[in-house]
Amino acid sequence: MPTDSFWPMIDAACRGGAAALLLLLAVLLLRQARRSPAALYGGLAALGTIAYLATSWPDLFLLQSLWLLPFSLVSMGSLAVLFLFARACFDDEFKPSWRDGVPWLGLVGAGFWCGCTQSLPACYAFQAGQLLCVALIIREALAGRASDLVEGRRRFRMVLVVAAATYALFIVLMEMAERGPAFPAPISAGNAAGLLGFVFLVALAELALSGRGGFVPLPQPRRPAPADPPEGDAAETVLLERLRRLMESEKAYRQEGLAIAGLAAQLAVPEYRLRRLINQRLGHRNFSSFVNGYRLAEVRAALADLAQAEVPIITIALDAGFQSLGPFNRAFKAATGMTPTDYRRQQLDRAEKTRAASPNSEIGKPFPA
């Protein structure tokens, strides 16, 4: 077979196979889009990758046909969608917003400007935006891994960093060197083959795990923890009681910089075992939410206490284990729907009214002679 036809055939075959698998992934994920932002953005990222496969294929790229413009626009914004997917997948507090479209519009706008004008500032802006998206994806994947209690999601964080983000970074750097998405035949075929291999592994994992929630860990509504642990391993039940005693009686949550590694050391158990216990027995997906639950309970009790009405809120928060006012305010408002100041005012007003209405209240009684 002539060399000049060998590489294009390999390229076309790999791109076709990768596109078929990506389409399958997109369908599997988009079926769950209504109940999960992670599934929505994951499906859109798969469609964006299909658009990239089409627009970066040299045979199509050289046509410069107008019907390819929608594919080009979708492809330009694919890294922004992948960033949104990482946020939705790894942040349990993530909520979709119209602001989610801003990164995509910015990246597509810069790419369209670059494609139309071929000016260096426009192209540099587009490439800088792509590199920024890759950096943000890596940050999202690594930032909360230490406190993530969902084992499948912890592994997926590294898959996204090592595979997807690294591959995307390589492609961006290659496009900067080649001044466009279409590479020479051998490089283009290698690019398509590499992408096919990665997509095949992702699709295989999705199909294998589809009965257990899929490869992508989708956020689920957190169920309240049962009052009594279910029947199971006696050692796990004993460990659960030790954990509760450490947190409730010894107030370990007050310790500065408490992390799951430190808590596991105090209990003399491996980290993975403690992580599994908190996730599966107590229903928490994140270690911070587990610890903050105890801290916020103590803070709420103090803010409702008339005897502590003059104690500054920051003092109460720091005593409960929070490190600074900003994270405390965010966690408090997420849990109660109001600021600590408003909560204290509401609770103290209620306590005053209750005391005034109490038969044992001294209010209104004459002073003794």
C-alpha positions as a Markdown table, in Angstrom:
| # | Residue | x | y | z |
|---|---|---|---|---|
| 1 | Met | 0.0 | 0.0 | 0.0 |
| 2 | Pro | 1.4 | 3.4 | -0.9 |
| 3 | Thr | 2.6 | 5.4 | 2.1 |
| 4 | Asp | 0.6 | 8.5 | 1.0 |
| 5 | Ser | -2.7 | 6.6 | 1.4 |
| 6 | Phe | -1.8 | 4.5 | 4.4 |
| 7 | Trp | -1.8 | 7.3 | 7.0 |
| 8 | Pro | -5.0 | 8.9 | 5.8 |
| 9 | Met | -6.8 | 5.5 | 6.0 |
| 10 | Ile | -5.6 | 4.9 | 9.6 |
| 11 | Asp | -6.6 | 8.5 | 10.4 |
| 12 | Ala | -10.1 | 8.1 | 9.0 |
| 13 | Ala | -10.6 | 4.7 | 10.7 |
| 14 | Cys | -9.5 | 6.0 | 14.1 |
| 15 | Arg | -11.6 | 9.1 | 13.9 |
| 16 | Gly | -14.7 | 7.2 | 12.9 |
| 17 | Gly | -14.3 | 4.7 | 15.7 |
| 18 | Ala | -13.6 | 7.5 | 18.3 |
| 19 | Ala | -16.6 | 9.5 | 17.1 |
| 20 | Ala | -18.9 | 6.4 | 17.4 |
| 21 | Leu | -17.8 | 5.7 | 20.9 |
| 22 | Leu | -18.1 | 9.4 | 21.9 |
| 23 | Leu | -21.6 | 9.5 | 20.5 |
| 24 | Leu | -22.5 | 6.4 | 22.6 |
| 25 | Leu | -21.0 | 8.2 | 25.7 |
| 26 | Ala | -22.9 | 11.3 | 24.9 |
| 27 | Val | -26.2 | 9.4 | 24.7 |
| 28 | Leu | -25.5 | 7.6 | 28.0 |
| 29 | Leu | -24.7 | 10.8 | 29.8 |
| 30 | Leu | -27.3 | 13.1 | 28.4 |
| 31 | Arg | -30.0 | 10.6 | 29.4 |
| 32 | Gln | -29.3 | 11.7 | 33.0 |
| 33 | Ala | -28.8 | 15.4 | 32.2 |
| 34 | Arg | -32.0 | 16.5 | 34.0 |
| 35 | Arg | -30.9 | 15.2 | 37.3 |
| 36 | Ser | -27.2 | 15.8 | 37.1 |
| 37 | Pro | -25.2 | 18.8 | 35.8 |
| 38 | Ala | -22.2 | 16.5 | 35.6 |
| 39 | Ala | -24.0 | 14.3 | 33.1 |
| 40 | Leu | -25.1 | 17.3 | 31.1 |
| 41 | Tyr | -21.6 | 18.8 | 30.8 |
| 42 | Gly | -20.0 | 15.4 | 30.3 |
| 43 | Gly | -22.3 | 14.6 | 27.4 |
| 44 | Leu | -21.7 | 18.1 | 25.9 |
| 45 | Ala | -17.9 | 17.6 | 26.3 |
| 46 | Ala | -18.2 | 14.3 | 24.3 |
| 47 | Leu | -20.1 | 16.1 | 21.5 |
| 48 | Gly | -17.4 | 18.8 | 21.5 |
| 49 | Thr | -14.8 | 16.2 | 21.1 |
| 50 | Ile | -16.7 | 14.7 | 18.1 |
| 51 | Ala | -16.7 | 18.2 | 16.6 |
| 52 | Tyr | -12.9 | 18.4 | 17.2 |
| 53 | Leu | -12.4 | 15.1 | 15.4 |
| 54 | Ala | -14.2 | 16.4 | 12.4 |
| 55 | Thr | -12.6 | 19.9 | 12.2 |
| 56 | Ser | -9.1 | 18.7 | 12.8 |
| 57 | Trp | -9.2 | 16.0 | 10.1 |
| 58 | Pro | -7.0 | 17.3 | 7.4 |
| 59 | Asp | -9.3 | 16.1 | 4.6 |
| 60 | Leu | -12.1 | 18.2 | 6.0 |
| 61 | Phe | -10.0 | 21.1 | 7.3 |
| 62 | Leu | -8.6 | 21.9 | 3.9 |
| 63 | Leu | -12.2 | 22.2 | 2.4 |
| 64 | Gln | -12.8 | 25.4 | 4.4 |
| 65 | Ser | -16.5 | 24.8 | 3.8 |
| 66 | Leu | -19.2 | 27.0 | 5.4 |
| 67 | Trp | -21.1 | 23.9 | 6.7 |
| 68 | Leu | -18.1 | 23.1 | 8.9 |
| 69 | Leu | -18.5 | 26.4 | 10.8 |
| 70 | Pro | -20.9 | 25.1 | 13.5 |
| 71 | Phe | -18.6 | 22.1 | 14.1 |
| 72 | Ser | -15.7 | 24.5 | 14.4 |
| 73 | Leu | -17.5 | 26.7 | 17.0 |
| 74 | Val | -18.5 | 23.7 | 19.1 |
| 75 | Ser | -14.9 | 22.4 | 18.9 |
| 76 | Met | -13.4 | 25.7 | 20.0 |
| 77 | Gly | -15.4 | 25.7 | 23.2 |
| 78 | Ser | -14.9 | 22.0 | 24.1 |
| 79 | Leu | -12.2 | 22.7 | 26.8 |
| 80 | Ala | -14.5 | 25.2 | 28.5 |
| 81 | Val | -17.2 | 22.6 | 28.6 |
| 82 | Leu | -14.7 | 20.1 | 30.0 |
| 83 | Phe | -13.9 | 22.6 | 32.8 |
| 84 | Leu | -17.6 | 22.9 | 33.6 |
| 85 | Phe | -17.8 | 19.2 | 33.7 |
| 86 | Ala | -15.0 | 19.0 | 36.2 |
| 87 | Arg | -16.6 | 21.6 | 38.4 |
| 88 | Ala | -20.0 | 19.8 | 38.3 |
| 89 | Cys | -18.4 | 16.4 | 38.9 |
| 90 | Phe | -16.2 | 17.3 | 41.8 |
| 91 | Asp | -18.0 | 20.1 | 43.7 |
| 92 | Asp | -21.0 | 18.7 | 45.6 |
| 93 | Glu | -22.3 | 22.3 | 46.1 |
| 94 | Phe | -22.2 | 23.1 | 42.4 |
| 95 | Lys | -25.4 | 24.5 | 41.0 |
| 96 | Pro | -26.0 | 25.3 | 37.3 |
| 97 | Ser | -26.2 | 29.0 | 36.4 |
| 98 | Trp | -26.3 | 31.2 | 33.3 |
| 99 | Arg | -22.8 | 32.2 | 34.2 |
| 100 | Asp | -21.6 | 28.7 | 33.2 |
| 101 | Gly | -21.9 | 29.9 | 29.6 |
| 102 | Val | -19.4 | 32.8 | 30.0 |
| 103 | Pro | -16.2 | 30.7 | 29.7 |
| 104 | Trp | -17.6 | 28.9 | 26.6 |
| 105 | Leu | -18.6 | 32.2 | 25.0 |
| 106 | Gly | -15.2 | 33.7 | 25.8 |
| 107 | Leu | -13.3 | 30.8 | 24.3 |
| 108 | Val | -15.5 | 30.5 | 21.2 |
| 109 | Gly | -15.4 | 34.3 | 20.6 |
| 110 | Ala | -11.6 | 34.3 | 20.8 |
| 111 | Gly | -11.3 | 31.3 | 18.5 |
| 112 | Phe | -13.8 | 32.8 | 16.0 |
| 113 | Trp | -11.9 | 36.1 | 16.0 |
| 114 | Cys | -8.6 | 34.2 | 15.4 |
| 115 | Gly | -10.1 | 32.1 | 12.6 |
| 116 | Cys | -11.6 | 35.1 | 10.8 |
| 117 | Thr | -8.7 | 37.6 | 11.1 |
| 118 | Gln | -5.7 | 35.3 | 11.6 |
| 119 | Ser | -4.2 | 38.1 | 13.7 |
| 120 | Leu | -1.6 | 37.1 | 16.3 |
| 121 | Pro | -3.3 | 38.9 | 19.3 |
| 122 | Ala | -6.5 | 37.0 | 18.6 |
| 123 | Cys | -4.8 | 33.7 | 18.2 |
| 124 | Tyr | -2.7 | 34.3 | 21.3 |
| 125 | Ala | -5.8 | 35.1 | 23.3 |
| 126 | Phe | -7.5 | 31.9 | 22.1 |
| 127 | Gln | -4.5 | 29.8 | 22.9 |
| 128 | Ala | -4.1 | 31.4 | 26.3 |
| 129 | Gly | -7.8 | 30.7 | 27.0 |
| 130 | Gln | -7.3 | 27.1 | 26.1 |
| 131 | Leu | -4.3 | 26.8 | 28.4 |
| 132 | Leu | -6.2 | 28.5 | 31.2 |
| 133 | Cys | -9.0 | 26.0 | 30.8 |
| 134 | Val | -6.5 | 23.1 | 31.1 |
| 135 | Ala | -5.0 | 24.6 | 34.2 |
| 136 | Leu | -8.5 | 25.1 | 35.8 |
| 137 | Ile | -9.4 | 21.5 | 35.0 |
| 138 | Ile | -6.3 | 20.2 | 36.7 |
| 139 | Arg | -7.0 | 22.5 | 39.7 |
| 140 | Glu | -10.5 | 21.3 | 40.0 |
| 141 | Ala | -9.5 | 17.6 | 39.9 |
| 142 | Leu | -6.6 | 18.0 | 42.4 |
| 143 | Ala | -7.9 | 20.6 | 44.8 |
| 144 | Gly | -10.4 | 18.5 | 46.8 |
| 145 | Arg | -9.0 | 15.0 | 46.2 |
| 146 | Ala | -7.7 | 14.7 | 49.8 |
| 147 | Ser | -11.1 | 15.3 | 51.3 |
| 148 | Asp | -13.1 | 13.4 | 48.7 |
| 149 | Leu | -14.8 | 10.4 | 50.3 |
| 150 | Val | -16.2 | 8.8 | 47.2 |
| 151 | Glu | -13.6 | 6.3 | 46.1 |
| 152 | Gly | -14.7 | 6.0 | 42.4 |
| 153 | Arg | -14.6 | 9.8 | 42.1 |
| 154 | Arg | -11.2 | 10.0 | 43.7 |
| 155 | Arg | -9.8 | 7.7 | 41.0 |
| 156 | Phe | -11.7 | 9.6 | 38.3 |
| 157 | Arg | -10.0 | 12.8 | 39.4 |
| 158 | Met | -6.6 | 11.3 | 38.5 |
| 159 | Val | -8.0 | 9.9 | 35.2 |
| 160 | Leu | -9.1 | 13.4 | 34.2 |
| 161 | Val | -5.8 | 15.0 | 35.2 |
| 162 | Val | -3.4 | 12.4 | 33.8 |
| 163 | Ala | -5.3 | 11.5 | 30.7 |
| 164 | Ala | -7.8 | 14.1 | 29.6 |
| 165 | Ala | -6.0 | 17.3 | 30.8 |
| 166 | Thr | -2.6 | 16.1 | 29.8 |
| 167 | Tyr | -3.8 | 15.1 | 26.3 |
| 168 | Ala | -5.6 | 18.4 | 25.9 |
| 169 | Leu | -2.5 | 20.3 | 26.8 |
| 170 | Phe | -0.5 | 18.3 | 24.3 |
| 171 | Ile | -3.0 | 19.1 | 21.6 |
| 172 | Val | -3.0 | 22.8 | 22.4 |
| 173 | Leu | 0.8 | 23.0 | 22.3 |
| 174 | Met | 0.8 | 21.1 | 19.0 |
| 175 | Glu | -1.8 | 23.5 | 17.5 |
| 176 | Met | 0.4 | 26.4 | 18.6 |
| 177 | Ala | 3.4 | 24.9 | 16.9 |
| 178 | Glu | 1.5 | 23.9 | 13.7 |
| 179 | Arg | -0.6 | 27.2 | 13.6 |
| 180 | Gly | -3.9 | 25.3 | 13.3 |
| 181 | Pro | -5.7 | 22.1 | 14.3 |
| 182 | Ala | -4.7 | 20.1 | 11.2 |
| 183 | Phe | -1.4 | 18.2 | 11.6 |
| 184 | Pro | 0.7 | 16.4 | 9.0 |
| 185 | Ala | -0.6 | 12.9 | 8.1 |
| 186 | Pro | 1.5 | 10.7 | 10.5 |
| 187 | Ile | 0.9 | 13.1 | 13.4 |
| 188 | Ser | -2.8 | 13.4 | 12.6 |
| 189 | Ala | -3.2 | 9.7 | 12.5 |
| 190 | Gly | -1.3 | 9.3 | 15.8 |
| 191 | Asn | -3.5 | 11.9 | 17.4 |
| 192 | Ala | -6.6 | 10.1 | 16.2 |
| 193 | Ala | -5.3 | 6.7 | 17.4 |
| 194 | Gly | -4.4 | 8.1 | 20.8 |
| 195 | Leu | -7.8 | 9.7 | 21.2 |
| 196 | Leu | -9.5 | 6.5 | 20.1 |
| 197 | Gly | -7.6 | 4.5 | 22.7 |
| 198 | Phe | -8.6 | 6.9 | 25.5 |
| 199 | Val | -12.2 | 7.1 | 24.5 |
| 200 | Phe | -12.4 | 3.3 | 24.2 |
| 201 | Leu | -11.2 | 2.9 | 27.8 |
| 202 | Val | -13.7 | 5.5 | 29.0 |
| 203 | Ala | -16.6 | 3.9 | 27.0 |
| 204 | Leu | -15.6 | 0.4 | 28.3 |
| 205 | Ala | -15.7 | 1.6 | 31.9 |
| 206 | Glu | -19.1 | 3.4 | 31.4 |
| 207 | Leu | -20.7 | 0.2 | 29.9 |
| 208 | Ala | -19.1 | -2.0 | 32.6 |
| 209 | Leu | -20.3 | 0.2 | 35.5 |
| 210 | Ser | -23.6 | 1.4 | 34.0 |
| 211 | Gly | -25.6 | -0.6 | 36.5 |
| 212 | Arg | -23.7 | 1.0 | 39.4 |
| 213 | Gly | -24.1 | 4.6 | 38.4 |
| 214 | Gly | -21.7 | 4.8 | 35.4 |
| 215 | Phe | -18.0 | 5.8 | 35.1 |
| 216 | Val | -18.8 | 9.4 | 35.8 |
| 217 | Pro | -19.6 | 9.8 | 39.5 |
| 218 | Leu | -22.9 | 11.7 | 39.3 |
| 219 | Pro | -24.0 | 13.8 | 42.3 |
| 220 | Gln | -26.9 | 12.2 | 44.2 |
| 221 | Pro | -29.2 | 13.8 | 46.8 |
| 222 | Arg | -27.5 | 13.0 | 50.1 |
| 223 | Arg | -29.7 | 10.8 | 52.2 |
| 224 | Pro | -29.9 | 11.5 | 56.0 |
| 225 | Ala | -27.8 | 9.1 | 58.0 |
| 226 | Pro | -29.7 | 6.4 | 59.7 |
| 227 | Ala | -30.0 | 6.6 | 63.5 |
| 228 | Asp | -28.6 | 3.1 | 63.9 |
| 229 | Pro | -26.0 | 1.6 | 61.7 |
| 230 | Pro | -27.2 | -1.2 | 59.5 |
| 231 | Glu | -26.2 | -4.8 | 60.3 |
| 232 | Gly | -22.8 | -5.6 | 58.9 |
| 233 | Asp | -19.3 | -6.0 | 59.9 |
| 234 | Ala | -18.9 | -5.8 | 63.6 |
| 235 | Ala | -15.5 | -4.2 | 63.3 |
| 236 | Glu | -17.0 | -1.4 | 61.2 |
| 237 | Thr | -19.8 | -0.9 | 63.8 |
| 238 | Val | -17.2 | -0.6 | 66.6 |
| 239 | Leu | -15.1 | 1.8 | 64.5 |
| 240 | Leu | -18.3 | 3.9 | 63.8 |
| 241 | Glu | -18.9 | 4.2 | 67.6 |
| 242 | Arg | -15.3 | 5.2 | 68.2 |
| 243 | Leu | -15.6 | 7.8 | 65.5 |
| 244 | Arg | -18.7 | 9.2 | 67.0 |
| 245 | Arg | -17.2 | 9.3 | 70.5 |
| 246 | Leu | -14.1 | 11.1 | 69.2 |
| 247 | Met | -16.2 | 13.7 | 67.4 |
| 248 | Glu | -19.0 | 14.2 | 69.9 |
| 249 | Ser | -17.4 | 13.6 | 73.3 |
| 250 | Glu | -13.8 | 14.6 | 72.6 |
| 251 | Lys | -14.8 | 17.3 | 70.0 |
| 252 | Ala | -12.0 | 16.4 | 67.6 |
| 253 | Tyr | -13.6 | 18.7 | 65.0 |
| 254 | Arg | -12.2 | 21.7 | 67.0 |
| 255 | Gln | -8.6 | 20.6 | 66.1 |
| 256 | Glu | -6.8 | 23.1 | 63.9 |
| 257 | Gly | -6.3 | 21.8 | 60.3 |
| 258 | Leu | -8.1 | 18.5 | 61.0 |
| 259 | Ala | -7.8 | 16.3 | 57.9 |
| 260 | Ile | -8.9 | 12.7 | 57.2 |
| 261 | Ala | -5.3 | 11.6 | 57.6 |
| 262 | Gly | -5.0 | 13.0 | 61.1 |
| 263 | Leu | -8.4 | 11.6 | 62.1 |
| 264 | Ala | -7.4 | 8.2 | 60.7 |
| 265 | Ala | -4.2 | 8.3 | 62.7 |
| 266 | Gln | -6.1 | 9.1 | 66.0 |
| 267 | Leu | -8.4 | 6.1 | 65.3 |
| 268 | Ala | -5.4 | 3.9 | 64.2 |
| 269 | Val | -7.0 | 2.8 | 61.0 |
| 270 | Pro | -6.1 | 3.2 | 57.3 |
| 271 | Glu | -7.4 | 6.3 | 55.5 |
| 272 | Tyr | -9.3 | 4.3 | 52.9 |
| 273 | Arg | -11.2 | 2.5 | 55.7 |
| 274 | Leu | -12.2 | 5.7 | 57.5 |
| 275 | Arg | -13.2 | 7.3 | 54.1 |
| 276 | Arg | -15.4 | 4.4 | 53.3 |
| 277 | Leu | -17.0 | 4.4 | 56.7 |
| 278 | Ile | -17.9 | 8.1 | 56.6 |
| 279 | Asn | -19.2 | 7.8 | 53.0 |
| 280 | Gln | -21.2 | 4.6 | 53.2 |
| 281 | Arg | -22.4 | 4.6 | 56.9 |
| 282 | Leu | -22.9 | 8.3 | 57.4 |
| 283 | Gly | -23.8 | 9.4 | 53.9 |
| 284 | His | -21.1 | 12.1 | 53.5 |
| 285 | Arg | -19.4 | 12.6 | 50.1 |
| 286 | Asn | -16.8 | 15.1 | 51.4 |
| 287 | Phe | -14.7 | 15.1 | 54.6 |
| 288 | Ser | -15.2 | 18.9 | 55.0 |
| 289 | Ser | -19.0 | 18.5 | 55.0 |
| 290 | Phe | -18.7 | 15.8 | 57.6 |
| 291 | Val | -16.5 | 17.9 | 60.0 |
| 292 | Asn | -18.4 | 21.1 | 59.3 |
| 293 | Gly | -21.6 | 19.4 | 60.4 |
| 294 | Tyr | -20.3 | 19.2 | 63.9 |
| 295 | Arg | -18.8 | 22.6 | 63.9 |
| 296 | Leu | -22.0 | 24.3 | 62.6 |
| 297 | Ala | -24.0 | 22.4 | 65.2 |
| 298 | Glu | -21.9 | 23.9 | 68.0 |
| 299 | Val | -22.0 | 27.4 | 66.4 |
| 300 | Arg | -25.8 | 27.3 | 66.0 |
| 301 | Ala | -26.2 | 26.3 | 69.7 |
| 302 | Ala | -23.8 | 29.1 | 70.8 |
| 303 | Leu | -25.6 | 31.7 | 68.6 |
| 304 | Ala | -28.9 | 30.8 | 70.2 |
| 305 | Asp | -27.6 | 31.0 | 73.7 |
| 306 | Leu | -28.6 | 34.2 | 75.6 |
| 307 | Ala | -25.6 | 33.8 | 77.9 |
| 308 | Gln | -23.3 | 34.1 | 74.9 |
| 309 | Ala | -25.1 | 37.0 | 73.2 |
| 310 | Glu | -22.1 | 39.4 | 73.6 |
| 311 | Val | -19.5 | 36.9 | 72.4 |
| 312 | Pro | -18.3 | 37.9 | 68.9 |
| 313 | Ile | -19.4 | 35.6 | 66.1 |
| 314 | Ile | -15.8 | 35.2 | 64.9 |
| 315 | Thr | -14.7 | 33.9 | 68.3 |
| 316 | Ile | -17.5 | 31.3 | 68.3 |
| 317 | Ala | -16.6 | 30.2 | 64.8 |
| 318 | Leu | -12.8 | 29.9 | 65.6 |
| 319 | Asp | -13.5 | 28.0 | 68.9 |
| 320 | Ala | -15.6 | 25.5 | 66.9 |
| 321 | Gly | -12.7 | 24.8 | 64.6 |
| 322 | Phe | -13.2 | 27.1 | 61.6 |
| 323 | Gln | -10.0 | 28.6 | 60.4 |
| 324 | Ser | -11.3 | 31.9 | 59.1 |
| 325 | Leu | -14.4 | 34.0 | 58.7 |
| 326 | Gly | -14.9 | 33.6 | 54.9 |
| 327 | Pro | -15.2 | 29.7 | 54.8 |
| 328 | Phe | -17.3 | 29.8 | 58.0 |
| 329 | Asn | -19.8 | 32.3 | 56.5 |
| 330 | Arg | -20.1 | 30.3 | 53.3 |
| 331 | Ala | -20.6 | 27.0 | 55.1 |
| 332 | Phe | -23.1 | 28.6 | 57.5 |
| 333 | Lys | -25.2 | 30.2 | 54.8 |
| 334 | Ala | -25.2 | 27.0 | 52.8 |
| 335 | Ala | -26.5 | 25.0 | 55.8 |
| 336 | Thr | -29.1 | 27.5 | 57.2 |
| 337 | Gly | -29.9 | 29.8 | 54.3 |
| 338 | Met | -29.1 | 32.9 | 56.3 |
| 339 | Thr | -26.0 | 34.8 | 57.6 |
| 340 | Pro | -24.7 | 34.1 | 61.2 |
| 341 | Thr | -25.8 | 37.6 | 62.3 |
| 342 | Asp | -29.4 | 37.1 | 61.0 |
| 343 | Tyr | -29.5 | 33.6 | 62.6 |
| 344 | Arg | -28.3 | 34.9 | 66.0 |
| 345 | Arg | -30.9 | 37.8 | 65.9 |
| 346 | Gln | -33.7 | 35.4 | 65.0 |
| 347 | Gln | -32.8 | 32.8 | 67.7 |
| 348 | Leu | -32.2 | 35.4 | 70.5 |
| 349 | Asp | -35.5 | 37.1 | 69.7 |
| 350 | Arg | -37.2 | 33.8 | 70.0 |
| 351 | Ala | -35.3 | 32.9 | 73.2 |
| 352 | Glu | -36.3 | 36.3 | 74.7 |
| 353 | Lys | -40.0 | 35.8 | 73.9 |
| 354 | Thr | -39.9 | 32.3 | 75.3 |
| 355 | Arg | -38.3 | 33.5 | 78.6 |
| 356 | Ala | -40.8 | 36.4 | 78.8 |
| 357 | Ala | -43.7 | 34.0 | 78.5 |
| 358 | Ser | -42.3 | 31.5 | 81.0 |
| 359 | Pro | -44.2 | 31.2 | 84.3 |
| 360 | Asn | -40.9 | 31.2 | 86.1 |
| 361 | Ser | -39.8 | 34.5 | 84.5 |
| 362 | Glu | -38.9 | 37.3 | 86.9 |
| 363 | Ile | -40.0 | 39.9 | 84.4 |
| 364 | Gly | -42.9 | 42.0 | 85.7 |
| 365 | Lys | -42.7 | 40.8 | 89.3 |
| 366 | Pro | -42.2 | 43.4 | 92.1 |
| 367 | Phe | -38.8 | 43.7 | 93.8 |
| 368 | Pro | -38.7 | 42.2 | 97.3 |
| 369 | Ala | -39.0 | 44.8 | 100.1 |
